[in-house]
């Protein structure tokens, strides 16, 4: 059964947050999604480029920005811009951007409030974005009126989209027609989706159910259904552990963070009372997943230090980087990775709740923070205050 716990808020030696540098860039549009651009395979230097998607405007843009990192690893060394990120290029997006995921270092997909999915390419010199392919009206109501495509997830050359119509579409990024459509996967809106393995996805719906779908099976029913609680609280976001496909974290509309183990439990392993309103995104650090980050409609961004829980070790593997593909072939992992699953601190939060330390990363922000992404020791987030905020020098452990 589920357990709901509290946590303790920690302070750094520097003050109320644990970051040494924070930079704000006002871009004139509400930011719905933000993603660091992955580095090319074999590239040692971390990415200094990120992409934003806008919403709730007559002319929503997707934009590419650079933080101007120089060869010494120092950011924002640009006197003309007063240390702010620099805009490289923009493109008008059809509708509000509801989700964004990179496929390779140069390609990404977006989902739209119009029910569409777009496949975009960034030029090698990062001076141009072009729409390479678009799937229109993937999501619509029974009367054929369009509705929002709420979330999208990518695995190699495949993608899966979900929407307010309760439908799941499975796409191949080189084909015009969906590979598969699951109608009525939910009787209500599906809010979030994530690949757990190359042939499996999980979806989070407005009813608070987390459903596991085996895309190899012809049946249009989930292979497993898990329940958040007795109340129907929408699961707004879901994140898969980078190295452990059985371990998921969700963010709910009531501010609760859920930790799930797909191997055993029908209910979350732990529920954590976290934010005061919707948790729009949850993100593991890609190389050091004992570090977790969340952002909320209440205007806060929190850093959860799982290493503060005693008796656990990081599951990060040497040589693994935030590379060209967002989902590695987890089915081909060696036994060493599997044996390390028990070391994850997130499965033991309940018994170590007094040791879990959480840091607030943004000072005095009241407008919603809709999205975040983390790479190396830098976090970028987007807000309804028409600002992109970058937090640097995070004490990743």
C-alpha positions as CSV (number, residue, x, y, z in Angstrom):
1,X,0.0,0.0,0.0
2,X,1.0,3.6,-0.5
3,X,2.6,5.7,2.2
4,X,2.5,9.5,2.4
5,X,5.5,11.3,4.0
6,X,6.8,14.7,4.7
7,X,10.3,15.9,4.1
8,X,12.7,18.4,5.5
9,X,13.8,21.6,3.6
10,X,17.5,22.1,3.8
11,X,19.5,25.3,3.4
12,X,22.9,25.7,1.9
13,X,25.8,27.5,3.5
14,X,25.2,30.3,1.0
15,X,21.6,31.0,2.1
16,X,18.2,29.8,1.1
17,X,19.2,28.0,-2.1
18,X,22.0,25.8,-3.1
19,X,23.1,27.5,-6.4
20,X,25.9,30.0,-6.9
21,X,24.6,31.6,-10.0
22,X,21.1,32.4,-11.4
23,X,20.4,34.2,-14.7
24,X,17.0,35.4,-15.9
25,X,16.2,36.1,-19.6
26,X,12.9,37.7,-20.5
27,X,11.8,36.4,-23.9
28,X,8.3,38.0,-24.3
29,X,6.4,34.7,-24.4
30,X,5.1,32.3,-21.8
31,X,7.4,29.3,-21.8
32,X,5.7,25.9,-21.8
33,X,8.7,23.6,-22.5
34,X,12.4,23.9,-22.4
35,X,15.0,21.3,-23.3
36,X,18.8,21.2,-23.4
37,X,20.0,20.2,-26.9
38,X,21.9,16.9,-26.5
39,X,25.6,16.8,-27.5
40,X,26.8,14.8,-30.5
41,X,28.0,11.3,-29.8
42,X,31.5,11.3,-28.5
43,X,31.6,15.0,-27.8
44,X,33.1,15.7,-24.4
45,X,32.0,19.2,-23.8
46,X,28.5,19.6,-22.4
47,X,25.8,21.3,-24.4
48,X,25.4,25.1,-24.1
49,X,22.3,25.2,-26.4
50,X,18.7,24.9,-25.3
51,X,15.3,25.1,-27.1
52,X,12.2,26.7,-25.7
53,X,8.5,26.3,-26.8
54,X,5.9,28.9,-26.1
55,X,2.2,28.8,-25.3
56,X,-1.0,31.0,-24.9
57,X,-0.1,33.5,-27.6
58,X,-1.4,34.4,-31.1
59,X,2.1,33.5,-32.5
60,X,3.8,30.8,-30.5
61,X,7.5,30.3,-31.2
62,X,10.0,27.5,-30.8
63,X,13.4,29.1,-30.3
64,X,17.1,28.0,-30.0
65,X,19.3,29.7,-27.5
66,X,23.0,29.5,-26.5
67,X,24.5,30.3,-23.1
68,X,27.9,31.1,-24.8
69,X,30.0,28.7,-22.8
70,X,33.7,29.2,-23.7
71,X,36.5,26.7,-23.8
72,X,37.3,27.3,-20.1
73,X,33.8,26.2,-19.1
74,X,32.7,29.6,-18.0
75,X,29.1,30.6,-19.0
76,X,27.6,33.9,-20.2
77,X,30.9,35.5,-21.2
78,X,29.2,38.0,-23.4
79,X,29.4,41.6,-22.3
80,X,27.0,42.8,-25.1
81,X,24.2,40.7,-23.8
82,X,24.9,41.4,-20.1
83,X,25.5,37.7,-19.5
84,X,22.1,36.6,-20.8
85,X,21.5,33.7,-23.2
86,X,21.6,34.6,-26.9
87,X,18.8,33.8,-29.4
88,X,20.1,31.8,-32.4
89,X,16.9,31.2,-34.4
90,X,13.1,30.9,-34.1
91,X,10.2,29.4,-35.9
92,X,6.4,29.9,-35.6
93,X,4.7,26.8,-34.1
94,X,1.2,25.8,-35.0
95,X,-0.6,26.2,-31.6
96,X,0.8,26.1,-28.1
97,X,3.7,23.8,-27.5
98,X,2.5,21.2,-25.0
99,X,5.6,18.9,-25.0
100,X,9.0,18.7,-26.6
101,X,11.5,15.8,-26.8
102,X,14.8,15.5,-28.6
103,X,15.3,12.5,-30.9
104,X,18.9,13.1,-31.9
105,X,21.3,16.0,-31.3
106,X,19.7,17.9,-34.3
107,X,16.1,16.7,-34.3
108,X,13.2,17.0,-31.9
109,X,9.5,16.5,-31.8
110,X,6.7,18.7,-30.3
111,X,3.1,18.1,-29.4
112,X,0.6,20.9,-29.9
113,X,-2.7,22.2,-28.5
114,X,-4.1,21.7,-32.0
115,X,-3.7,17.9,-31.8
116,X,-0.7,17.9,-34.1
117,X,2.8,16.4,-33.7
118,X,5.7,18.1,-35.5
119,X,9.2,16.7,-36.3
120,X,11.8,19.5,-36.5
121,X,15.4,19.7,-37.6
122,X,18.1,22.2,-36.4
123,X,20.8,23.1,-38.9
124,X,24.4,22.1,-38.0
125,X,25.3,25.7,-37.3
126,X,22.2,26.2,-35.2
127,X,21.1,29.2,-37.3
128,X,17.8,27.7,-38.6
129,X,14.9,25.4,-37.6
130,X,12.7,23.7,-40.2
131,X,9.6,21.6,-39.9
132,X,10.6,18.3,-41.6
133,X,7.3,16.4,-41.0
134,X,4.0,16.9,-39.4
135,X,1.1,14.6,-38.3
136,X,-2.0,16.7,-38.2
137,X,-5.2,16.1,-36.2
138,X,-3.8,13.0,-34.5
139,X,-6.1,13.9,-31.5
140,X,-9.7,15.0,-31.9
141,X,-13.0,14.5,-30.2
142,X,-15.8,12.2,-31.6
143,X,-17.4,15.2,-33.4
144,X,-14.0,15.7,-35.2
145,X,-13.2,18.9,-33.3
146,X,-9.5,19.1,-32.6
147,X,-8.2,18.7,-29.1
148,X,-4.8,19.1,-27.5
149,X,-2.1,16.5,-27.9
150,X,-0.9,16.8,-24.3
151,X,2.4,14.8,-24.2
152,X,4.8,12.9,-26.4
153,X,7.7,10.4,-25.7
154,X,10.4,9.1,-28.0
155,X,12.3,5.8,-28.3
156,X,14.9,5.7,-31.1
157,X,12.9,6.3,-34.3
158,X,9.5,5.8,-32.7
159,X,7.3,8.2,-30.8
160,X,4.0,7.9,-28.8
161,X,1.5,10.7,-28.3
162,X,-1.4,11.1,-26.0
163,X,-4.2,13.7,-25.7
164,X,-7.3,15.1,-24.2
165,X,-9.3,12.6,-26.3
166,X,-7.9,9.7,-24.3
167,X,-6.2,8.3,-27.3
168,X,-2.7,6.9,-27.8
169,X,-0.9,7.1,-31.2
170,X,2.3,5.2,-32.0
171,X,4.4,6.9,-34.7
172,X,7.4,6.0,-36.8
173,X,9.3,9.3,-37.4
174,X,9.9,8.4,-41.1
175,X,6.3,7.5,-41.9
176,X,3.2,9.6,-42.6
177,X,0.6,7.3,-41.0
178,X,0.6,6.2,-37.4
179,X,1.9,2.6,-36.8
180,X,-0.9,2.1,-34.3
181,X,-3.8,3.9,-32.6
182,X,-5.4,2.9,-29.3
183,X,-8.8,4.6,-29.1
184,X,-10.4,5.0,-25.7
185,X,-7.2,4.1,-23.8
186,X,-8.8,6.4,-21.2
187,X,-12.3,7.7,-20.9
188,X,-10.8,11.1,-19.9
189,X,-7.7,13.1,-20.9
190,X,-4.3,11.4,-20.7
191,X,-1.9,13.9,-19.3
192,X,1.5,12.3,-19.6
193,X,3.3,9.4,-21.4
194,X,6.8,7.9,-21.2
195,X,8.6,5.0,-22.8
196,X,9.9,2.5,-20.1
197,X,11.4,0.1,-22.7
198,X,11.6,0.1,-26.5
199,X,8.2,-1.6,-26.7
200,X,6.5,-0.4,-23.5
201,X,5.0,2.9,-22.4
202,X,3.3,4.2,-19.3
203,X,0.5,6.8,-19.3
204,X,-0.8,9.0,-16.5
205,X,-4.4,10.1,-16.7
206,X,-6.8,12.6,-15.1
207,X,-8.2,9.8,-13.0
208,X,-4.9,9.2,-11.2
209,X,-4.2,5.9,-12.8
210,X,-0.8,4.9,-14.1
211,X,-1.1,2.4,-16.9
212,X,1.6,0.2,-18.5
213,X,1.1,-0.7,-22.2
214,X,2.9,-3.4,-24.1
215,X,2.9,-2.2,-27.7
216,X,3.8,-5.7,-29.0
217,X,0.4,-7.0,-27.9
218,X,-2.6,-6.6,-30.2
219,X,-5.0,-6.1,-27.4
220,X,-6.1,-2.5,-26.7
221,X,-5.9,-2.9,-23.0
222,X,-3.1,-2.0,-20.6
223,X,-0.9,-4.9,-19.3
224,X,-1.0,-3.3,-15.8
225,X,-2.9,-0.6,-14.0
226,X,-1.6,1.2,-10.9
227,X,-3.6,3.5,-8.7
228,X,-2.4,6.8,-7.1
229,X,-5.1,6.9,-4.4
230,X,-8.8,6.8,-3.7
231,X,-9.2,10.4,-5.0
232,X,-9.1,11.1,-8.7
233,X,-6.1,13.3,-8.9
234,X,-4.6,13.9,-12.3
235,X,-1.0,12.7,-13.0
236,X,0.5,15.7,-14.8
237,X,4.0,14.3,-15.4
238,X,5.9,11.0,-15.3
239,X,9.6,10.4,-15.4
240,X,11.5,7.1,-15.9
241,X,14.8,6.5,-14.0
242,X,17.6,6.7,-16.6
243,X,19.1,3.3,-15.7
244,X,16.2,1.5,-14.1
245,X,13.1,1.1,-16.3
246,X,11.0,-0.3,-13.4
247,X,11.4,2.9,-11.3
248,X,9.1,5.9,-12.1
249,X,8.4,9.2,-10.4
250,X,5.1,11.1,-11.1
251,X,3.9,14.6,-10.3
252,X,0.2,15.1,-9.5
253,X,-2.2,18.0,-9.7
254,X,-2.4,18.3,-5.9
255,X,1.4,18.7,-5.6
256,X,2.1,15.2,-4.6
257,X,5.2,13.3,-5.9
258,X,4.8,9.6,-6.3
259,X,7.5,6.9,-6.5
260,X,6.5,3.8,-8.3
261,X,8.0,0.3,-8.7
262,X,6.6,-1.4,-11.7
263,X,7.8,-4.8,-10.6
264,X,5.7,-5.3,-7.5
265,X,3.3,-2.7,-6.3
266,X,-0.2,-1.8,-7.5
267,X,0.2,1.5,-5.6
268,X,3.1,3.9,-5.3
269,X,5.9,2.9,-3.1
270,X,5.8,6.3,-1.5
271,X,3.8,9.5,-1.8
272,X,5.6,12.7,-0.9
273,X,3.8,15.9,0.1
274,X,5.7,18.4,-2.0
275,X,4.4,21.4,-3.9
276,X,1.3,23.4,-3.2
277,X,-0.2,22.9,-6.6
278,X,0.4,21.0,-9.9
279,X,3.8,19.4,-10.4
280,X,4.3,20.1,-14.1
281,X,7.6,18.2,-14.6
282,X,9.8,15.8,-12.7
283,X,13.3,15.1,-13.9
284,X,16.1,12.8,-12.8
285,X,19.6,14.0,-13.4
286,X,20.6,12.0,-16.5
287,X,24.0,10.9,-15.2
288,X,23.4,11.1,-11.4
289,X,19.8,10.0,-10.9
290,X,20.1,10.1,-7.1
291,X,19.4,13.8,-7.8
292,X,15.8,14.7,-8.7
293,X,14.3,18.0,-9.8
294,X,10.6,19.2,-9.8
295,X,8.8,22.4,-10.9
296,X,5.3,23.5,-10.1
297,X,2.4,25.8,-10.8
298,X,3.1,27.4,-7.4
299,X,6.3,29.0,-8.9
300,X,8.9,26.8,-7.2
301,X,11.7,24.6,-8.5
302,X,13.1,22.1,-6.0
303,X,16.2,20.0,-6.0
304,X,15.8,16.7,-4.1
305,X,19.1,15.2,-2.9
306,X,18.7,11.5,-2.7
307,X,22.3,11.0,-1.6
308,X,21.3,12.5,1.7
309,X,19.5,9.2,2.5
310,X,22.1,7.0,4.2
311,X,23.2,3.6,3.0
312,X,22.7,4.2,-0.7
313,X,25.0,4.8,-3.7
314,X,24.5,6.5,-6.9
315,X,23.4,4.4,-9.8
316,X,25.1,6.5,-12.4
317,X,27.5,4.6,-14.7
318,X,30.8,5.9,-15.9
319,X,30.8,6.7,-19.6
320,X,27.1,7.2,-19.9
321,X,26.1,10.6,-21.1
322,X,23.1,12.6,-22.1
323,X,23.6,11.3,-25.6
324,X,22.0,11.3,-29.0
325,X,19.0,9.1,-28.1
326,X,16.7,9.8,-25.1
327,X,16.0,6.2,-24.4
328,X,18.9,3.7,-24.6
329,X,18.2,0.0,-25.3
330,X,17.4,-0.8,-21.7
331,X,16.5,-4.4,-22.7
332,X,20.1,-5.0,-23.6
333,X,21.6,-3.8,-20.3
334,X,24.1,-6.2,-18.6
335,X,23.4,-7.9,-15.3
336,X,25.6,-5.4,-13.5
337,X,23.1,-2.7,-14.1
338,X,20.2,-4.8,-13.0
339,X,22.0,-5.8,-9.7
340,X,22.3,-2.1,-8.8
341,X,18.6,-1.5,-8.8
342,X,18.3,-2.1,-5.1
343,X,20.8,0.7,-4.4
344,X,18.5,3.5,-5.6
345,X,17.5,5.8,-2.7
346,X,14.1,6.6,-4.2
347,X,12.9,3.1,-3.3
348,X,13.8,3.7,0.4
349,X,12.5,7.3,0.9
350,X,9.8,6.1,3.3
351,X,12.2,4.5,5.8
352,X,14.7,7.4,5.5
353,X,12.3,10.4,5.3
354,X,14.1,12.3,8.0
355,X,17.3,12.4,6.0
356,X,15.9,13.5,2.6
357,X,17.1,17.0,1.9
358,X,15.3,19.4,-0.5
359,X,16.5,22.7,-1.8
360,X,14.6,25.6,-3.3
361,X,16.3,26.9,-6.4
362,X,14.3,30.0,-7.2
363,X,13.9,33.0,-4.9
364,X,10.5,34.7,-4.5
365,X,8.9,33.5,-7.7
366,X,5.1,33.3,-7.7
367,X,4.2,32.7,-11.4
368,X,4.0,29.0,-12.6
369,X,7.2,27.2,-13.7
370,X,6.0,25.0,-16.5
371,X,9.1,23.1,-17.5
372,X,12.7,22.3,-16.5
373,X,15.7,20.4,-17.8
374,X,19.0,19.5,-16.3
375,X,22.5,18.8,-17.8
376,X,25.8,18.5,-15.9
377,X,25.5,21.2,-13.1
378,X,23.1,23.5,-15.0
379,X,19.4,23.6,-14.9
380,X,17.1,25.6,-17.2
381,X,13.4,26.3,-16.6
382,X,10.6,28.2,-18.3
383,X,7.9,30.3,-16.6
384,X,4.6,32.0,-17.2
385,X,6.4,35.2,-16.4
386,X,7.8,35.1,-19.9
387,X,11.2,34.3,-18.6
388,X,13.8,31.6,-19.0
389,X,15.8,31.0,-15.8
390,X,19.2,29.2,-15.7
391,X,20.6,28.0,-12.4
392,X,24.3,27.0,-12.4
393,X,26.9,25.3,-10.3
394,X,24.5,22.9,-8.7
395,X,26.1,20.6,-6.1
396,X,25.3,17.4,-8.0
397,X,26.4,14.3,-6.1
